[in-house]
Amino acid sequence: GFMIGWKAFIFAALITVFVGAAGSILYMIGREFSAQRRRLFTPLPYGPYIVLGIMIMLLFNEQVQDFLIKSAY
């Protein structure tokens, strides 16, 4: 939050949540088609998704904020 500011941090958190959800859904689909299907608990690292969300906001801060704010209206 100190590096990108509080407004960009909110958008980075949103990006992190949705990219993490998409990654976990893709992982579940991949597990369904693999031989290892029936396991009740599989921990997934959330750190790479946090880094991805922060990197997107560091590189494309203005574009992402403009896109998300305009799409909300």
All heavy atoms as a GROMACS GRO file, in nm:
protein
  585
    1GLY      N    1   0.079  -0.119   0.000
    1GLY     CA    2   0.000   0.000   0.000
    1GLY      C    3   0.084   0.126   0.000
    1GLY      O    4   0.045   0.228  -0.055
    2PHE      N    5   0.201   0.122   0.064
    2PHE     CA    6   0.288   0.239   0.067
    2PHE      C    7   0.350   0.267  -0.070
    2PHE      O    8   0.375   0.381  -0.104
    2PHE     CB    9   0.400   0.222   0.170
    2PHE     CG   10   0.354   0.231   0.311
    2PHE    CD1   11   0.377   0.128   0.399
    2PHE    CD2   12   0.285   0.342   0.356
    2PHE    CE1   13   0.335   0.135   0.529
    2PHE    CE2   14   0.242   0.351   0.487
    2PHE     CZ   15   0.267   0.246   0.574
    3MET      N   16   0.373   0.163  -0.147
    3MET     CA   17   0.438   0.181  -0.276
    3MET      C   18   0.343   0.236  -0.382
    3MET      O   19   0.383   0.316  -0.465
    3MET     CB   20   0.496   0.048  -0.326
    3MET     CG   21   0.616   0.002  -0.250
    3MET     SD   22   0.674  -0.159  -0.302
    3MET     CE   23   0.696  -0.137  -0.475
    4ILE      N   24   0.218   0.192  -0.380
    4ILE     CA   25   0.128   0.228  -0.488
    4ILE      C   26   0.016   0.323  -0.445
    4ILE      O   27  -0.057   0.372  -0.530
    4ILE     CB   28   0.068   0.102  -0.554
    4ILE    CG1   29  -0.009   0.018  -0.452
    4ILE    CG2   30   0.174   0.021  -0.622
    4ILE    CD1   31  -0.079  -0.102  -0.511
    5GLY      N   32   0.000   0.347  -0.317
    5GLY     CA   33  -0.106   0.436  -0.270
    5GLY      C   34  -0.231   0.358  -0.232
    5GLY      O   35  -0.250   0.243  -0.272
    6TRP      N   36  -0.318   0.422  -0.154
    6TRP     CA   37  -0.433   0.349  -0.101
    6TRP      C   38  -0.538   0.321  -0.206
    6TRP      O   39  -0.604   0.217  -0.201
    6TRP     CB   40  -0.492   0.423   0.018
    6TRP     CG   41  -0.561   0.552  -0.016
    6TRP    CD1   42  -0.503   0.675  -0.026
    6TRP    CD2   43  -0.698   0.570  -0.046
    6TRP    NE1   44  -0.596   0.767  -0.061
    6TRP    CE2   45  -0.718   0.707  -0.073
    6TRP    CE3   46  -0.807   0.485  -0.053
    6TRP    CZ2   47  -0.842   0.759  -0.106
    6TRP    CZ3   48  -0.931   0.537  -0.085
    6TRP    CH2   49  -0.948   0.673  -0.111
    7LYS      N   50  -0.555   0.409  -0.304
    7LYS     CA   51  -0.654   0.383  -0.409
    7LYS      C   52  -0.611   0.266  -0.497
    7LYS      O   53  -0.691   0.178  -0.529
    7LYS     CB   54  -0.676   0.506  -0.495
    7LYS     CG   55  -0.748   0.617  -0.424
    7LYS     CD   56  -0.766   0.736  -0.516
    7LYS     CE   57  -0.831   0.851  -0.444
    7LYS     NZ   58  -0.845   0.969  -0.529
    8ALA      N   59  -0.486   0.266  -0.536
    8ALA     CA   60  -0.435   0.156  -0.619
    8ALA      C   61  -0.431   0.026  -0.540
    8ALA      O   62  -0.448  -0.082  -0.597
    8ALA     CB   63  -0.296   0.190  -0.672
    9PHE      N   64  -0.412   0.035  -0.408
    9PHE     CA   65  -0.411  -0.086  -0.325
    9PHE      C   66  -0.548  -0.154  -0.326
    9PHE      O   67  -0.558  -0.276  -0.330
    9PHE     CB   68  -0.370  -0.053  -0.182
    9PHE     CG   69  -0.377  -0.171  -0.090
    9PHE    CD1   70  -0.282  -0.270  -0.098
    9PHE    CD2   71  -0.480  -0.183   0.001
    9PHE    CE1   72  -0.288  -0.380  -0.015
    9PHE    CE2   73  -0.487  -0.291   0.084
    9PHE     CZ   74  -0.391  -0.391   0.077
   10ILE      N   75  -0.655  -0.074  -0.326
   10ILE     CA   76  -0.790  -0.131  -0.330
   10ILE      C   77  -0.811  -0.206  -0.462
   10ILE      O   78  -0.862  -0.319  -0.464
   10ILE     CB   79  -0.895  -0.021  -0.310
   10ILE    CG1   80  -0.886   0.034  -0.169
   10ILE    CG2   81  -1.036  -0.074  -0.339
   10ILE    CD1   82  -0.969   0.156  -0.144
   11PHE      N   83  -0.768  -0.146  -0.571
   11PHE     CA   84  -0.782  -0.212  -0.700
   11PHE      C   85  -0.691  -0.335  -0.709
   11PHE      O   86  -0.728  -0.436  -0.767
   11PHE     CB   87  -0.751  -0.116  -0.814
   11PHE     CG   88  -0.856  -0.009  -0.831
   11PHE    CD1   89  -0.826   0.124  -0.813
   11PHE    CD2   90  -0.986  -0.042  -0.865
   11PHE    CE1   91  -0.922   0.222  -0.828
   11PHE    CE2   92  -1.083   0.054  -0.881
   11PHE     CZ   93  -1.051   0.187  -0.862
   12ALA      N   94  -0.571  -0.327  -0.651
   12ALA     CA   95  -0.480  -0.442  -0.651
   12ALA      C   96  -0.541  -0.557  -0.571
   12ALA      O   97  -0.527  -0.674  -0.610
   12ALA     CB   98  -0.345  -0.402  -0.594
   13ALA      N   99  -0.609  -0.526  -0.461
   13ALA     CA  100  -0.674  -0.630  -0.382
   13ALA      C  101  -0.787  -0.696  -0.462
   13ALA      O  102  -0.804  -0.818  -0.457
   13ALA     CB  103  -0.727  -0.573  -0.252
   14LEU      N  104  -0.863  -0.617  -0.534
   14LEU     CA  105  -0.969  -0.673  -0.618
   14LEU      C  106  -0.912  -0.763  -0.728
   14LEU      O  107  -0.963  -0.872  -0.754
   14LEU     CB  108  -1.052  -0.562  -0.681
   14LEU     CG  109  -1.150  -0.491  -0.589
   14LEU    CD1  110  -1.209  -0.369  -0.660
   14LEU    CD2  111  -1.259  -0.585  -0.545
   15ILE      N  112  -0.807  -0.715  -0.792
   15ILE     CA  113  -0.742  -0.795  -0.897
   15ILE      C  114  -0.689  -0.925  -0.839
   15ILE      O  115  -0.705  -1.032  -0.898
   15ILE     CB  116  -0.630  -0.714  -0.965
   15ILE    CG1  117  -0.690  -0.599  -1.045
   15ILE    CG2  118  -0.544  -0.802  -1.054
   15ILE    CD1  119  -0.588  -0.500  -1.095
   16THR      N  120  -0.629  -0.917  -0.720
   16THR     CA  121  -0.573  -1.035  -0.655
   16THR      C  122  -0.681  -1.138  -0.626
   16THR      O  123  -0.662  -1.257  -0.651
   16THR     CB  124  -0.504  -0.993  -0.524
   16THR    OG1  125  -0.398  -0.903  -0.554
   16THR    CG2  126  -0.448  -1.111  -0.450
   17VAL      N  127  -0.794  -1.094  -0.577
   17VAL     CA  128  -0.902  -1.186  -0.544
   17VAL      C  129  -0.955  -1.256  -0.670
   17VAL      O  130  -0.972  -1.378  -0.672
   17VAL     CB  131  -1.016  -1.112  -0.471
   17VAL    CG1  132  -1.141  -1.197  -0.462
   17VAL    CG2  133  -0.970  -1.070  -0.333
   18PHE      N  134  -0.979  -1.179  -0.775
   18PHE     CA  135  -1.036  -1.238  -0.895
   18PHE      C  136  -0.936  -1.324  -0.972
   18PHE      O  137  -0.973  -1.429  -1.026
   18PHE     CB  138  -1.095  -1.130  -0.986
   18PHE     CG  139  -1.222  -1.072  -0.930
   18PHE    CD1  140  -1.229  -0.940  -0.890
   18PHE    CD2  141  -1.335  -1.151  -0.915
   18PHE    CE1  142  -1.345  -0.887  -0.837
   18PHE    CE2  143  -1.452  -1.100  -0.863
   18PHE     CZ  144  -1.457  -0.967  -0.824
   19VAL      N  145  -0.811  -1.285  -0.976
   19VAL     CA  146  -0.710  -1.368  -1.042
   19VAL      C  147  -0.686  -1.496  -0.962
   19VAL      O  148  -0.670  -1.604  -1.019
   19VAL     CB  149  -0.579  -1.288  -1.064
   19VAL    CG1  150  -0.466  -1.377  -1.110
   19VAL    CG2  151  -0.602  -1.176  -1.162
   20GLY      N  152  -0.686  -1.485  -0.829
   20GLY     CA  153  -0.672  -1.603  -0.745
   20GLY      C  154  -0.789  -1.699  -0.762
   20GLY      O  155  -0.770  -1.821  -0.766
   21ALA      N  156  -0.909  -1.645  -0.773
   21ALA     CA  157  -1.026  -1.731  -0.795
   21ALA      C  158  -1.018  -1.800  -0.932
   21ALA      O  159  -1.048  -1.919  -0.943
   21ALA     CB  160  -1.154  -1.648  -0.786
   22ALA      N  161  -0.977  -1.725  -1.034
   22ALA     CA  162  -0.964  -1.785  -1.168
   22ALA      C  163  -0.856  -1.893  -1.167
   22ALA      O  164  -0.874  -2.000  -1.227
   22ALA     CB  165  -0.931  -1.678  -1.270
   23GLY      N  166  -0.746  -1.868  -1.098
   23GLY     CA  167  -0.640  -1.968  -1.088
   23GLY      C  168  -0.684  -2.094  -1.016
   23GLY      O  169  -0.651  -2.206  -1.056
   24SER      N  170  -0.762  -2.078  -0.909
   24SER     CA  171  -0.808  -2.196  -0.836
   24SER      C  172  -0.912  -2.275  -0.916
   24SER      O  173  -0.916  -2.397  -0.909
   24SER     CB  174  -0.864  -2.156  -0.700
   24SER     OG  175  -0.978  -2.076  -0.716
   25ILE      N  176  -0.996  -2.204  -0.992
   25ILE     CA  177  -1.094  -2.274  -1.077
   25ILE      C  178  -1.021  -2.353  -1.186
   25ILE      O  179  -1.055  -2.468  -1.214
   25ILE     CB  180  -1.195  -2.174  -1.136
   25ILE    CG1  181  -1.288  -2.125  -1.026
   25ILE    CG2  182  -1.274  -2.238  -1.250
   25ILE    CD1  183  -1.376  -2.010  -1.067
   26LEU      N  184  -0.920  -2.292  -1.246
   26LEU     CA  185  -0.841  -2.365  -1.347
   26LEU      C  186  -0.771  -2.485  -1.285
   26LEU      O  187  -0.761  -2.591  -1.347
   26LEU     CB  188  -0.740  -2.270  -1.412
   26LEU     CG  189  -0.797  -2.166  -1.505
   26LEU    CD1  190  -0.687  -2.071  -1.552
   26LEU    CD2  191  -0.864  -2.233  -1.624
   27TYR      N  192  -0.723  -2.469  -1.162
   27TYR     CA  193  -0.658  -2.581  -1.093
   27TYR      C  194  -0.758  -2.694  -1.068
   27TYR      O  195  -0.726  -2.811  -1.088
   27TYR     CB  196  -0.598  -2.534  -0.962
   27TYR     CG  197  -0.533  -2.644  -0.883
   27TYR    CD1  198  -0.408  -2.693  -0.920
   27TYR    CD2  199  -0.597  -2.701  -0.774
   27TYR    CE1  200  -0.350  -2.795  -0.849
   27TYR    CE2  201  -0.539  -2.802  -0.703
   27TYR     CZ  202  -0.415  -2.850  -0.740
   27TYR     OH  203  -0.357  -2.951  -0.670
   28MET      N  204  -0.879  -2.659  -1.025
   28MET     CA  205  -0.980  -2.763  -1.000
   28MET      C  206  -1.020  -2.834  -1.128
   28MET      O  207  -1.041  -2.955  -1.128
   28MET     CB  208  -1.103  -2.702  -0.932
   28MET     CG  209  -1.078  -2.662  -0.790
   28MET     SD  210  -1.225  -2.614  -0.697
   28MET     CE  211  -1.296  -2.488  -0.798
   29ILE      N  212  -1.030  -2.760  -1.237
   29ILE     CA  213  -1.062  -2.822  -1.366
   29ILE      C  214  -0.948  -2.915  -1.409
   29ILE      O  215  -0.971  -3.026  -1.457
   29ILE     CB  216  -1.090  -2.715  -1.473
   29ILE    CG1  217  -1.221  -2.644  -1.442
   29ILE    CG2  218  -1.094  -2.776  -1.613
   29ILE    CD1  219  -1.248  -2.522  -1.527
   30GLY      N  220  -0.826  -2.872  -1.390
   30GLY     CA  221  -0.712  -2.956  -1.422
   30GLY      C  222  -0.705  -3.081  -1.338
   30GLY      O  223  -0.670  -3.190  -1.386
   31ARG      N  224  -0.740  -3.069  -1.209
   31ARG     CA  225  -0.741  -3.186  -1.122
   31ARG      C  226  -0.851  -3.283  -1.162
   31ARG      O  227  -0.839  -3.403  -1.143
   31ARG     CB  228  -0.764  -3.145  -0.976
   31ARG     CG  229  -0.652  -3.075  -0.907
   31ARG     CD  230  -0.550  -3.171  -0.864
   31ARG     NE  231  -0.600  -3.263  -0.765
   31ARG     CZ  232  -0.530  -3.307  -0.665
   31ARG    NH1  233  -0.408  -3.264  -0.649
   31ARG    NH2  234  -0.580  -3.394  -0.581
   32GLU      N  235  -0.959  -3.233  -1.214
   32GLU     CA  236  -1.070  -3.320  -1.255
   32GLU      C  237  -1.029  -3.411  -1.370
   32GLU      O  238  -1.073  -3.526  -1.378
   32GLU     CB  239  -1.190  -3.234  -1.296
   32GLU     CG  240  -1.316  -3.310  -1.319
   32GLU     CD  241  -1.372  -3.375  -1.193
   32GLU    OE1  242  -1.353  -3.320  -1.084
   32GLU    OE2  243  -1.434  -3.482  -1.207
   33PHE      N  244  -0.945  -3.361  -1.459
   33PHE     CA  245  -0.903  -3.441  -1.574
   33PHE      C  246  -0.776  -3.520  -1.549
   33PHE      O  247  -0.736  -3.598  -1.634
   33PHE     CB  248  -0.885  -3.351  -1.696
   33PHE     CG  249  -1.014  -3.294  -1.745
   33PHE    CD1  250  -1.037  -3.158  -1.741
   33PHE    CD2  251  -1.114  -3.376  -1.794
   33PHE    CE1  252  -1.156  -3.104  -1.786
   33PHE    CE2  253  -1.234  -3.324  -1.839
   33PHE     CZ  254  -1.256  -3.188  -1.835
   34SER      N  255  -0.711  -3.501  -1.436
   34SER     CA  256  -0.589  -3.577  -1.407
   34SER      C  257  -0.624  -3.703  -1.330
   34SER      O  258  -0.738  -3.729  -1.296
   34SER     CB  259  -0.491  -3.491  -1.327
   34SER     OG  260  -0.538  -3.474  -1.196
   35ALA      N  261  -0.523  -3.782  -1.299
   35ALA     CA  262  -0.544  -3.907  -1.228
   35ALA      C  263  -0.568  -3.884  -1.079
   35ALA      O  264  -0.627  -3.969  -1.012
   35ALA     CB  265  -0.423  -3.999  -1.248
   36GLN      N  266  -0.525  -3.772  -1.024
   36GLN     CA  267  -0.539  -3.743  -0.882
   36GLN      C  268  -0.667  -3.664  -0.857
   36GLN      O  269  -0.664  -3.544  -0.836
   36GLN     CB  270  -0.419  -3.664  -0.832
   36GLN     CG  271  -0.288  -3.728  -0.863
   36GLN     CD  272  -0.175  -3.633  -0.831
   36GLN    OE1  273  -0.195  -3.524  -0.782
   36GLN    NE2  274  -0.055  -3.676  -0.859
   37ARG      N  275  -0.779  -3.729  -0.854
   37ARG     CA  276  -0.906  -3.659  -0.850
   37ARG      C  277  -0.961  -3.641  -0.709
   37ARG      O  278  -1.016  -3.537  -0.678
   37ARG     CB  279  -1.010  -3.734  -0.932
   37ARG     CG  280  -0.979  -3.729  -1.079
   37ARG     CD  281  -1.078  -3.806  -1.157
   37ARG     NE  282  -1.210  -3.747  -1.145
   37ARG     CZ  283  -1.315  -3.790  -1.208
   37ARG    NH1  284  -1.305  -3.892  -1.287
   37ARG    NH2  285  -1.431  -3.733  -1.193
   38ARG      N  286  -0.951  -3.737  -0.623
   38ARG     CA  287  -1.024  -3.735  -0.497
   38ARG      C  288  -0.935  -3.701  -0.377
   38ARG      O  289  -0.891  -3.784  -0.303
   38ARG     CB  290  -1.088  -3.872  -0.472
   38ARG     CG  291  -1.178  -3.915  -0.583
   38ARG     CD  292  -1.303  -3.834  -0.584
   38ARG     NE  293  -1.389  -3.879  -0.694
   38ARG     CZ  294  -1.482  -3.806  -0.746
   38ARG    NH1  295  -1.503  -3.685  -0.702
   38ARG    NH2  296  -1.554  -3.851  -0.844
   39ARG      N  297  -0.910  -3.575  -0.359
   39ARG     CA  298  -0.839  -3.529  -0.240
   39ARG      C  299  -0.921  -3.416  -0.181
   39ARG      O  300  -0.960  -3.322  -0.251
   39ARG     CB  301  -0.700  -3.481  -0.276
   39ARG     CG  302  -0.616  -3.454  -0.156
   39ARG     CD  303  -0.472  -3.448  -0.194
   39ARG     NE  304  -0.396  -3.421  -0.073
   39ARG     CZ  305  -0.277  -3.370  -0.071
   39ARG    NH1  306  -0.217  -3.342  -0.183
   39ARG    NH2  307  -0.215  -3.349   0.043
   40LEU      N  308  -0.950  -3.423  -0.052
   40LEU     CA  309  -1.042  -3.327   0.008
   40LEU      C  310  -0.982  -3.189   0.028
   40LEU      O  311  -1.050  -3.090   0.016
   40LEU     CB  312  -1.091  -3.382   0.143
   40LEU     CG  313  -1.178  -3.507   0.134
   40LEU    CD1  314  -1.214  -3.555   0.273
   40LEU    CD2  315  -1.303  -3.479   0.055
   41PHE      N  316  -0.854  -3.182   0.059
   41PHE     CA  317  -0.793  -3.053   0.086
   41PHE      C  318  -0.662  -3.041   0.011
   41PHE      O  319  -0.573  -3.124   0.026
   41PHE     CB  320  -0.768  -3.035   0.237
   41PHE     CG  321  -0.700  -2.907   0.270
   41PHE    CD1  322  -0.770  -2.788   0.264
   41PHE    CD2  323  -0.568  -2.904   0.305
   41PHE    CE1  324  -0.710  -2.669   0.294
   41PHE    CE2  325  -0.506  -2.784   0.334
   41PHE     CZ  326  -0.577  -2.667   0.330
   42THR      N  327  -0.650  -2.937  -0.068
   42THR     CA  328  -0.526  -2.908  -0.140
   42THR      C  329  -0.494  -2.761  -0.119
   42THR      O  330  -0.568  -2.674  -0.167
   42THR     CB  331  -0.540  -2.936  -0.290
   42THR    OG1  332  -0.578  -3.072  -0.308
   42THR    CG2  333  -0.411  -2.910  -0.363
   43PRO      N  334  -0.390  -2.729  -0.044
   43PRO     CA  335  -0.356  -2.588  -0.024
   43PRO      C  336  -0.298  -2.528  -0.151
   43PRO      O  337  -0.215  -2.588  -0.219
   43PRO     CB  338  -0.252  -2.591   0.088
   43PRO     CG  339  -0.193  -2.726   0.081
   43PRO     CD  340  -0.301  -2.817   0.029
   44LEU      N  341  -0.343  -2.409  -0.186
   44LEU     CA  342  -0.291  -2.336  -0.301
   44LEU      C  343  -0.221  -2.211  -0.251
   44LEU      O  344  -0.277  -2.138  -0.169
   44LEU     CB  345  -0.403  -2.298  -0.397
   44LEU     CG  346  -0.474  -2.410  -0.468
   44LEU    CD1  347  -0.590  -2.355  -0.550
   44LEU    CD2  348  -0.380  -2.486  -0.556
   45PRO      N  349  -0.101  -2.184  -0.298
   45PRO     CA  350  -0.032  -2.061  -0.254
   45PRO      C  351  -0.102  -1.937  -0.309
   45PRO      O  352  -0.140  -1.933  -0.426
   45PRO     CB  353   0.109  -2.077  -0.311
   45PRO     CG  354   0.094  -2.171  -0.424
   45PRO     CD  355  -0.020  -2.262  -0.390
   46TYR      N  356  -0.122  -1.837  -0.225
   46TYR     CA  357  -0.189  -1.715  -0.265
   46TYR      C  358  -0.089  -1.604  -0.296
   46TYR      O  359  -0.125  -1.502  -0.352
   46TYR     CB  360  -0.285  -1.672  -0.154
   46TYR     CG  361  -0.396  -1.583  -0.200
   46TYR    CD1  362  -0.486  -1.624  -0.296
   46TYR    CD2  363  -0.410  -1.456  -0.147
   46TYR    CE1  364  -0.588  -1.542  -0.339
   46TYR    CE2  365  -0.511  -1.372  -0.190
   46TYR     CZ  366  -0.600  -1.416  -0.285
   46TYR     OH  367  -0.699  -1.334  -0.327
   47GLY      N  368   0.036  -1.624  -0.258
   47GLY     CA  369   0.140  -1.523  -0.278
   47GLY      C  370   0.160  -1.481  -0.423
   47GLY      O  371   0.172  -1.362  -0.450
   48PRO      N  372   0.166  -1.575  -0.518
   48PRO     CA  373   0.185  -1.533  -0.657
   48PRO      C  374   0.072  -1.445  -0.710
   48PRO      O  375   0.096  -1.354  -0.790
   48PRO     CB  376   0.189  -1.665  -0.734
   48PRO     CG  377   0.235  -1.765  -0.635
   48PRO     CD  378   0.179  -1.720  -0.504
   49TYR      N  379  -0.049  -1.466  -0.662
   49TYR     CA  380  -0.161  -1.383  -0.705
   49TYR      C  381  -0.152  -1.243  -0.645
   49TYR      O  382  -0.189  -1.145  -0.710
   49TYR     CB  383  -0.293  -1.449  -0.669
   49TYR     CG  384  -0.308  -1.586  -0.729
   49TYR    CD1  385  -0.316  -1.699  -0.650
   49TYR    CD2  386  -0.311  -1.602  -0.867
   49TYR    CE1  387  -0.329  -1.825  -0.706
   49TYR    CE2  388  -0.324  -1.727  -0.924
   49TYR     CZ  389  -0.332  -1.838  -0.843
   49TYR     OH  390  -0.344  -1.962  -0.900
   50ILE      N  391  -0.102  -1.234  -0.523
   50ILE     CA  392  -0.080  -1.103  -0.461
   50ILE      C  393   0.026  -1.026  -0.538
   50ILE      O  394   0.010  -0.907  -0.569
   50ILE     CB  395  -0.040  -1.119  -0.314
   50ILE    CG1  396  -0.156  -1.178  -0.234
   50ILE    CG2  397   0.003  -0.986  -0.253
   50ILE    CD1  398  -0.121  -1.217  -0.092
   51VAL      N  399   0.135  -1.093  -0.572
   51VAL     CA  400   0.242  -1.029  -0.649
   51VAL      C  401   0.191  -0.986  -0.786
   51VAL      O  402   0.221  -0.875  -0.832
   51VAL     CB  403   0.363  -1.124  -0.662
   51VAL    CG1  404   0.465  -1.071  -0.759
   51VAL    CG2  405   0.426  -1.149  -0.527
   52LEU      N  406   0.110  -1.069  -0.850
   52LEU     CA  407   0.055  -1.035  -0.980
   52LEU      C  408  -0.036  -0.912  -0.973
   52LEU      O  409  -0.028  -0.822  -1.058
   52LEU     CB  410  -0.022  -1.154  -1.039
   52LEU     CG  411  -0.077  -1.135  -1.179
   52LEU    CD1  412   0.036  -1.116  -1.280
   52LEU    CD2  413  -0.162  -1.253  -1.217
   53GLY      N  414  -0.121  -0.906  -0.871
   53GLY     CA  415  -0.208  -0.790  -0.855
   53GLY      C  416  -0.130  -0.661  -0.832
   53GLY      O  417  -0.161  -0.556  -0.889
   54ILE      N  418  -0.027  -0.668  -0.750
   54ILE     CA  419   0.056  -0.550  -0.723
   54ILE      C  420   0.134  -0.510  -0.848
   54ILE      O  421   0.144  -0.390  -0.881
   54ILE     CB  422   0.152  -0.576  -0.605
   54ILE    CG1  423   0.072  -0.599  -0.477
   54ILE    CG2  424   0.250  -0.462  -0.587
   54ILE    CD1  425  -0.007  -0.480  -0.429
   55MET      N  426   0.187  -0.607  -0.921
   55MET     CA  427   0.264  -0.575  -1.041
   55MET      C  428   0.175  -0.512  -1.148
   55MET      O  429   0.217  -0.420  -1.219
   55MET     CB  430   0.333  -0.700  -1.097
   55MET     CG  431   0.447  -0.750  -1.011
   55MET     SD  432   0.575  -0.627  -0.983
   55MET     CE  433   0.638  -0.604  -1.146
   56ILE      N  434   0.053  -0.560  -1.162
   56ILE     CA  435  -0.039  -0.500  -1.259
   56ILE      C  436  -0.065  -0.355  -1.223
   56ILE      O  437  -0.065  -0.267  -1.309
   56ILE     CB  438  -0.170  -0.582  -1.267
   56ILE    CG1  439  -0.144  -0.714  -1.338
   56ILE    CG2  440  -0.279  -0.503  -1.338
   56ILE    CD1  441  -0.262  -0.810  -1.333
   57MET      N  442  -0.085  -0.328  -1.094
   57MET     CA  443  -0.113  -0.191  -1.053
   57MET      C  444   0.012  -0.103  -1.060
   57MET      O  445   0.001   0.017  -1.084
   57MET     CB  446  -0.173  -0.188  -0.912
   57MET     CG  447  -0.314  -0.239  -0.907
   57MET     SD  448  -0.426  -0.165  -1.028
   57MET     CE  449  -0.437   0.001  -0.968
   58LEU      N  450   0.130  -0.159  -1.040
   58LEU     CA  451   0.252  -0.080  -1.056
   58LEU      C  452   0.275  -0.041  -1.201
   58LEU      O  453   0.316   0.071  -1.230
   58LEU     CB  454   0.373  -0.158  -1.004
   58LEU     CG  455   0.397  -0.155  -0.854
   58LEU    CD1  456   0.510  -0.251  -0.818
   58LEU    CD2  457   0.429  -0.016  -0.806
   59LEU      N  458   0.248  -0.132  -1.292
   59LEU     CA  459   0.276  -0.107  -1.433
   59LEU      C  460   0.164  -0.035  -1.506
   59LEU      O  461   0.189   0.046  -1.595
   59LEU     CB  462   0.308  -0.240  -1.503
   59LEU     CG  463   0.431  -0.313  -1.453
   59LEU    CD1  464   0.443  -0.449  -1.520
   59LEU    CD2  465   0.556  -0.231  -1.475
   60PHE      N  466   0.039  -0.066  -1.471
   60PHE     CA  467  -0.075  -0.014  -1.546
   60PHE      C  468  -0.176   0.055  -1.454
   60PHE      O  469  -0.296   0.035  -1.466
   60PHE     CB  470  -0.145  -0.127  -1.621
   60PHE     CG  471  -0.053  -0.207  -1.708
   60PHE    CD1  472  -0.017  -0.335  -1.673
   60PHE    CD2  473  -0.002  -0.153  -1.824
   60PHE    CE1  474   0.068  -0.409  -1.753
   60PHE    CE2  475   0.082  -0.225  -1.905
   60PHE     CZ  476   0.117  -0.354  -1.869
   61ASN      N  477  -0.129   0.138  -1.364
   61ASN     CA  478  -0.214   0.199  -1.262
   61ASN      C  479  -0.326   0.283  -1.323
   61ASN      O  480  -0.443   0.262  -1.293
   61ASN     CB  481  -0.128   0.285  -1.169
   61ASN     CG  482  -0.205   0.335  -1.050
   61ASN    OD1  483  -0.321   0.304  -1.031
   61ASN    ND2  484  -0.140   0.414  -0.969
   62GLU      N  485  -0.292   0.376  -1.407
   62GLU     CA  486  -0.393   0.466  -1.465
   62GLU      C  487  -0.492   0.391  -1.553
   62GLU      O  488  -0.612   0.416  -1.546
   62GLU     CB  489  -0.324   0.577  -1.546
   62GLU     CG  490  -0.237   0.669  -1.463
   62GLU     CD  491  -0.319   0.753  -1.367
   62GLU    OE1  492  -0.432   0.790  -1.405
   62GLU    OE2  493  -0.272   0.779  -1.256
   63GLN      N  494  -0.443   0.301  -1.636
   63GLN     CA  495  -0.530   0.229  -1.727
   63GLN      C  496  -0.630   0.141  -1.652
   63GLN      O  497  -0.748   0.134  -1.688
   63GLN     CB  498  -0.449   0.142  -1.824
   63GLN     CG  499  -0.365   0.220  -1.919
   63GLN     CD  500  -0.225   0.250  -1.864
   63GLN    OE1  501  -0.196   0.228  -1.748
   63GLN    NE2  502  -0.140   0.302  -1.950
   64VAL      N  503  -0.584   0.073  -1.547
   64VAL     CA  504  -0.672  -0.015  -1.471
   64VAL      C  505  -0.777   0.066  -1.397
   64VAL      O  506  -0.895   0.031  -1.397
   64VAL     CB  507  -0.590  -0.103  -1.374
   64VAL    CG1  508  -0.681  -0.178  -1.278
   64VAL    CG2  509  -0.504  -0.200  -1.451
   65GLN      N  510  -0.736   0.174  -1.334
   65GLN     CA  511  -0.833   0.256  -1.261
   65GLN      C  512  -0.936   0.316  -1.355
   65GLN      O  513  -1.055   0.318  -1.324
   65GLN     CB  514  -0.760   0.366  -1.183
   65GLN     CG  515  -0.691   0.315  -1.059
   65GLN     CD  516  -0.634   0.428  -0.975
   65GLN    OE1  517  -0.664   0.544  -0.996
   65GLN    NE2  518  -0.551   0.391  -0.880
   66ASP      N  519  -0.892   0.364  -1.469
   66ASP     CA  520  -0.987   0.420  -1.567
   66ASP      C  521  -1.085   0.312  -1.615
   66ASP      O  522  -1.206   0.335  -1.624
   66ASP     CB  523  -0.914   0.479  -1.687
   66ASP     CG  524  -0.843   0.608  -1.652
   66ASP    OD1  525  -0.877   0.672  -1.550
   66ASP    OD2  526  -0.751   0.645  -1.730
   67PHE      N  527  -1.035   0.193  -1.645
   67PHE     CA  528  -1.120   0.084  -1.693
   67PHE      C  529  -1.221   0.042  -1.587
   67PHE      O  530  -1.339   0.027  -1.617
   67PHE     CB  531  -1.035  -0.036  -1.734
   67PHE     CG  532  -1.114  -0.156  -1.771
   67PHE    CD1  533  -1.182  -0.162  -1.891
   67PHE    CD2  534  -1.123  -0.264  -1.684
   67PHE    CE1  535  -1.257  -0.274  -1.924
   67PHE    CE2  536  -1.198  -0.375  -1.716
   67PHE     CZ  537  -1.265  -0.380  -1.837
   68LEU      N  538  -1.177   0.024  -1.462
   68LEU     CA  539  -1.267  -0.024  -1.358
   68LEU      C  540  -1.368   0.081  -1.316
   68LEU      O  541  -1.483   0.050  -1.286
   68LEU     CB  542  -1.187  -0.073  -1.237
   68LEU     CG  543  -1.107  -0.201  -1.261
   68LEU    CD1  544  -1.024  -0.235  -1.138
   68LEU    CD2  545  -1.198  -0.315  -1.297
   69ILE      N  546  -1.327   0.206  -1.314
   69ILE     CA  547  -1.420   0.312  -1.275
   69ILE      C  548  -1.522   0.336  -1.384
   69ILE      O  549  -1.641   0.352  -1.358
   69ILE     CB  550  -1.343   0.441  -1.238
   69ILE    CG1  551  -1.268   0.419  -1.106
   69ILE    CG2  552  -1.437   0.559  -1.227
   69ILE    CD1  553  -1.177   0.532  -1.068
   70LYS      N  554  -1.479   0.336  -1.511
   70LYS     CA  555  -1.574   0.357  -1.621
   70LYS      C  556  -1.670   0.240  -1.636
   70LYS      O  557  -1.785   0.258  -1.675
   70LYS     CB  558  -1.499   0.380  -1.752
   70LYS     CG  559  -1.433   0.516  -1.758
   70LYS     CD  560  -1.358   0.534  -1.887
   70LYS     CE  561  -1.287   0.668  -1.887
   70LYS     NZ  562  -1.206   0.686  -2.006
   71SER      N  563  -1.623   0.118  -1.609
   71SER     CA  564  -1.712   0.003  -1.623
   71SER      C  565  -1.812  -0.004  -1.508
   71SER      O  566  -1.914  -0.072  -1.519
   71SER     CB  567  -1.631  -0.126  -1.630
   71SER     OG  568  -1.563  -0.149  -1.508
   72ALA      N  569  -1.786   0.066  -1.398
   72ALA     CA  570  -1.880   0.065  -1.285
   72ALA      C  571  -2.000   0.155  -1.314
   72ALA      O  572  -2.107   0.136  -1.256
   72ALA     CB  573  -1.810   0.113  -1.159
   73TYR      N  574  -1.985   0.252  -1.402
   73TYR     CA  575  -2.096   0.344  -1.433
   73TYR      C  576  -2.169   0.303  -1.553
   73TYR      O  577  -2.194   0.262  -1.635
   73TYR     CB  578  -2.046   0.487  -1.450
   73TYR     CG  579  -1.994   0.545  -1.322
   73TYR    CD1  580  -1.860   0.572  -1.305
   73TYR    CD2  581  -2.079   0.571  -1.216
   73TYR    CE1  582  -1.811   0.626  -1.188
   73TYR    CE2  583  -2.032   0.623  -1.099
   73TYR     CZ  584  -1.898   0.651  -1.085
   73TYR     OH  585  -1.851   0.703  -0.969
   0.00000   0.00000   0.00000
